[in-house]
Amino acid sequence: MNSASSRSRTLKAVGALSLAAATALLMTGCGQSSDSASSAATSEAAKVVPQKQTTTPTATAQLTEDQQERKTVLDATKVTFDDAATTATGEVAGSKLVDLDLEGVDDDDNQSPSPTATGSPTGSPSPTGSPSPTGTGSPSASPGADGPVWVAEVAEKDGTIHTVRINAVDGKVIEARVDADQDADDKKQTADWLAQATQAPQQAAKVATEKKKGTVTSVSLEDNEGNGVIWQVDVVGSDWKKTTFDVDAKNDTIVREETDED
C-alpha cells in the first residue's frame, strides 16, 4: 500500500517536471520566432524605404568667356571708378570727365557706336583697344602684362579732349595727352554736351549701383537720340554679368536698362 502511493507520487513529480520542461521549450521557441519575425520585417522595410542620400551642392554654373574676362580684370583692379575719375580730372586743370572705361572689360561693346551712331564725343573711336589718334599706339595695358588700366577722356572748357591712362592697381598716371585729331566741330559738340550734363558722372554711377549692386566699369557721356544727353553706366554684378544703364544727365532718371547675359 505504501509502495503504490510512493510510485504514484513519483509519477506525478516526473509528469510535472516534464510539463514544465515542455512549457519552457515552447516559450523559448515562441520568443525565437518573434525575434526572427521582427528581423525579417526590419529587413523588408529597409528594402522599401530608400536610404537617405547625402548630396553635394550643385556646382556653380560655368562662367561664359565674357564673365570670366570681367572676373579676371576686376579681381586684379584695386582703384575704383571714383578714384580714377578724380585722378583723371586732376591731371588736366579745369577739366571735366567725358568718358572712363576699365580696359579689358567688354572692350568690343565699348567700341560700338552710341545710340546716335556718332561714337564718342570727339567723333573718334574710343581709346580702349584702338590706336591712339597720333597713330603711335598706346602702352600695353593687358591685365596679363602691366595689369588693368583705366582709360579716361577729360575735356577742357572749350571741348578739347585729353586722354589719361591710369594704372588700376596703384592709381598712377601712365600717360596723359591731347587727342590730336579733334576739329572745331568735335570740340563744340563736346562742350555742348558737357553744358547739358548738369549731373556729374559720379552721381549717375551712384544711381546705377543703387539699382544693381556691383562694380562700375565704364561711364560715358552720350547723346540720347536728340533728347538731351545721358551718362551710360556699365555695372558688373556678383554674377559677373554686365548691366548697362542710361541715366539722364539732368535729372538722374534711368531711361534704359539692359543686362548682357553673356
C-alpha positions in Angstrom: 0.0 0.0 0.0 2.7 2.4 0.9 4.8 1.3 -2.1 1.9 2.1 -4.5 1.5 5.5 -3.0 5.2 6.2 -3.4 5.2 5.1 -7.1 2.1 7.4 -7.7 3.8 10.4 -6.1 7.0 9.7 -8.2 5.0 9.6 -11.5 3.2 12.8 -10.6 6.5 14.5 -9.9 8.0 13.3 -13.2 4.9 14.4 -15.1 5.1 17.9 -13.5 8.8 18.2 -14.4 8.1 17.1 -18.0 5.2 19.6 -18.3 7.4 22.4 -17.0 10.2 21.5 -19.4 7.8 21.4 -22.4 6.3 24.7 -21.4 9.8 26.3 -21.2 10.7 24.9 -24.5 7.5 26.2 -26.1 8.1 29.7 -24.7 11.7 29.7 -26.0 10.5 28.7 -29.4 7.9 31.4 -29.5 10.5 34.0 -28.5 12.8 33.0 -31.2 10.0 33.0 -33.7 9.1 36.5 -32.6 12.7 37.8 -32.9 13.0 36.2 -36.3 9.8 37.8 -37.5 10.9 41.2 -36.2 14.3 40.9 -38.0 12.6 39.8 -41.2 10.2 42.7 -41.0 13.0 45.2 -40.5 14.9 43.7 -43.4 11.9 44.1 -45.7 11.2 47.7 -44.5 14.8 48.6 -45.4 14.2 47.4 -48.9 11.1 49.5 -49.3 12.3 52.7 -47.6 15.2 54.3 -49.6 18.3 55.1 -47.7 18.8 58.9 -47.1 21.2 60.3 -49.8 23.8 62.9 -48.9 24.2 65.0 -52.0 26.8 67.7 -52.6 25.7 71.2 -53.6 25.2 71.8 -57.3 28.4 73.1 -58.8 28.4 76.8 -59.8 27.4 77.2 -63.4 30.4 77.6 -65.6 31.2 81.2 -66.5 31.0 82.4 -70.0 34.1 83.8 -71.7 32.9 87.4 -71.1 32.1 86.7 -67.5 35.5 85.1 -66.9 37.1 88.1 -68.6 35.3 90.5 -66.3 36.2 88.4 -63.2 39.9 88.3 -64.2 40.2 92.1 -64.7 38.1 93.1 -61.7 39.9 90.7 -59.3 43.1 92.5 -60.3 41.7 96.0 -60.1 42.3 98.0 -56.9 41.5 101.5 -58.0 37.8 102.3 -58.0 35.9 104.3 -60.7 35.6 107.3 -58.3 39.3 107.4 -57.6 40.2 107.0 -61.3 37.8 109.9 -62.2 39.4 112.1 -59.6 42.9 111.3 -60.8 42.0 111.9 -64.5 40.4 115.3 -64.0 43.2 116.3 -61.6 45.7 115.7 -64.4 44.2 118.4 -66.6 43.3 121.6 -64.8 39.7 122.7 -65.1 38.7 119.6 -67.0 35.5 117.5 -66.7 35.1 113.8 -67.2 33.6 112.7 -70.5 34.4 109.0 -70.6 36.1 106.5 -68.2 36.5 102.8 -69.1 38.2 99.9 -67.4 40.3 98.4 -70.2 39.9 94.7 -70.9 36.2 94.6 -69.8 33.8 94.3 -72.7 36.1 96.2 -75.0 34.2 95.1 -78.1 31.0 96.5 -76.6 32.7 99.8 -75.6 33.8 100.3 -79.2 30.3 100.1 -80.6 28.5 103.3 -81.7 26.5 105.4 -79.3 22.7 105.4 -79.8 23.0 108.1 -82.4 25.8 106.3 -84.1 28.1 109.2 -83.6 30.6 107.4 -81.4 32.5 109.1 -78.7 32.1 112.9 -78.1 35.2 113.5 -80.2 33.8 111.7 -83.1 36.7 109.2 -83.0 36.9 105.6 -81.7 37.2 105.0 -78.0 40.9 104.8 -77.0 40.2 101.5 -75.4 41.7 98.8 -77.6 42.2 101.1 -80.5 45.2 103.0 -81.9 45.9 106.4 -80.4 44.9 109.4 -82.5 48.5 110.2 -83.3 49.0 106.8 -84.7 51.8 105.9 -82.3 49.8 103.4 -80.4 49.2 103.3 -76.6 51.2 101.5 -74.0 50.2 97.8 -73.4 47.6 97.5 -70.7 46.6 93.9 -70.8 45.7 92.6 -67.3 48.2 89.8 -68.1 51.0 92.2 -68.7 51.0 95.6 -67.0 47.8 95.0 -65.2 44.4 96.6 -65.6 44.2 100.2 -66.8 41.5 102.9 -66.5 41.3 104.9 -69.7 39.7 108.3 -69.3 38.7 111.2 -71.6 38.5 114.6 -69.9 37.6 117.8 -71.6 38.7 121.4 -71.2 36.0 124.1 -71.1 36.4 124.6 -74.9 35.8 120.9 -75.5 39.4 119.9 -76.1 39.7 116.2 -75.1 42.7 114.8 -73.2 43.2 111.0 -72.8 44.5 109.9 -69.4 45.6 106.3 -68.7 45.7 105.3 -65.1 47.2 102.1 -63.6 44.2 100.4 -62.0 46.3 98.7 -59.3 48.4 101.6 -57.9 46.5 104.6 -59.3 49.5 106.2 -61.0 49.1 108.1 -64.3 50.7 106.1 -67.1 50.1 108.6 -69.9 48.3 111.9 -70.5 48.0 113.5 -73.9 45.8 115.7 -76.0 43.8 113.9 -78.7 45.3 115.4 -81.8 42.6 114.6 -84.4 39.9 116.9 -82.9 38.5 119.6 -85.1 36.4 122.6 -84.2 33.1 120.7 -84.6 34.3 117.9 -82.3 35.2 120.4 -79.6 32.0 122.3 -79.9 29.9 119.1 -79.6 31.8 118.0 -76.5 31.4 121.4 -74.9 27.7 121.4 -75.7 27.2 118.0 -74.2 29.0 118.9 -71.0 27.0 122.1 -70.7 23.8 120.0 -70.8 25.1 117.5 -68.3 24.1 119.2 -65.0 24.6 115.9 -63.1 28.2 114.6 -62.5 29.1 111.1 -63.7 29.7 110.1 -60.1 26.0 110.8 -59.4 24.9 108.7 -62.4 27.1 105.9 -61.2 25.5 106.1 -57.8 22.0 105.9 -59.3 23.1 102.8 -61.3 24.7 100.9 -58.4 21.7 101.6 -56.2 19.6 99.8 -58.8 22.1 97.0 -59.2 24.8 96.2 -56.7 28.1 95.8 -58.4 31.2 97.5 -59.7 31.2 100.4 -62.2 33.5 99.5 -65.1 32.5 102.3 -67.6 30.9 105.7 -67.6 30.4 107.7 -70.9 28.6 110.9 -71.9 26.4 110.1 -74.8 23.6 111.8 -76.9 20.1 110.4 -76.1 18.8 110.3 -79.6 18.4 114.0 -79.8 16.7 114.2 -76.4 19.4 115.7 -74.3 22.4 113.7 -73.0 22.8 110.7 -70.8 25.5 109.1 -68.8 25.9 105.5 -69.9 27.0 103.4 -67.0 28.2 99.8 -67.0 27.8 97.8 -63.8 29.2 94.3 -63.3 27.4 92.4 -60.5 28.5 89.5 -58.3 27.3 87.1 -61.1 29.8 88.7 -63.4 27.0 89.8 -65.7 27.1 93.4 -67.0 24.1 95.7 -66.9 24.2 99.0 -68.9 22.1 101.9 -67.5 21.3 105.1 -69.5 20.9 107.8 -66.9 19.5 111.2 -67.8 22.4 113.6 -67.3 20.0 116.3 -66.0 17.7 114.6 -63.5 19.3 111.2 -62.7 16.4 109.3 -64.1 17.2 105.8 -65.6 15.8 105.9 -69.1 17.1 102.5 -70.2 18.5 99.3 -68.6 19.9 96.3 -70.3 21.7 93.2 -69.0 24.2 91.3 -71.0 23.6 87.6 -70.3 27.0 86.6 -71.7 
